[in-house]
């Protein structure tokens, strides 16, 4: 690959809304109303709609807002982008001067994530750029859920599902025994976990990260000797329970999938066959190699992913 090119991934998700009692609207109706609401804010009122996802956490901020909301009516698509304020104070060097100036003199640093929504079906399909430093699909879901509930009074819940090569419900139905698993996280992403999940499974990782301050933490657990000719016939009840619980919560959108840098396990199915499940590499996605030295417009991003998005929608 050309060294000037950077790999960019776009991943697929479905987004479903549960309307409030008495509201006769589908998920695609509600999504269209949300984007219309944002578009009106941006273009008519000349202001945005900012939400702090961490408003309830002391000394924590995760401020997000949509900076683009374009309706492509003929294609029944929405061309969008969301920004995340980094709340940092870096310095920049002005042209022709050898000095550093706080960037806050000009504004705030923001990371942008592009995403596109197909509302030709219900639930709607989101094709979202994976941007580690920027907004994630969980931010988009949170933002849309809050607008639908607080501003539009049309929905009481949302549900996001990833498209995987091996769907979670299929793995849950045929899994008999977990043989080993690997979980890798960035310690700061442990904040994404709900208290019950954190306290039950990840409090030890939190304690270790506070003490050692590592860049990443990885757990590898083996329930039989790797490479052994003699396979244990005993079912590992505790490992099975943990993996099934985590997968069920991920499927139900109760765990932010972006918490994990790696989540995979090997298991024996009910027919005695050994299978491998990889939560992250199993995602359906579009992989692009692009030159980021040139700014790429939202329209151009859409052109780059459009054919693959068309094929994905057609194959559903």
ABEGO torsion letter per residue (X at the ends): XBAABBBBBBBBBBBBBBBBBGBBBBAAAAAAAAAAAAAAAAAAAGBBBBBBAAAABBGBBBBBBBABBBBBAAAGBBBBBBBBBAGBBBBBBBBGBBBBBBAAAAEBBBBBBBBBBBAABOBBBBBBBBBAABBBAAAAAAAAAAAAAAAAGABABBBBBBBBABBAAAAAAABABBABBBBBBBAAAAAABBAAAAAAAAAAAAAAAAAAGBABBBBBBBABBBGBABBBABBBAAAAAAAAAAAAAAAAGABBAAABABBBBBBBBAAGBBBBBBAAAABBBBBBBBBAABBBBAAAAAAAAAAAAAAAAAAX
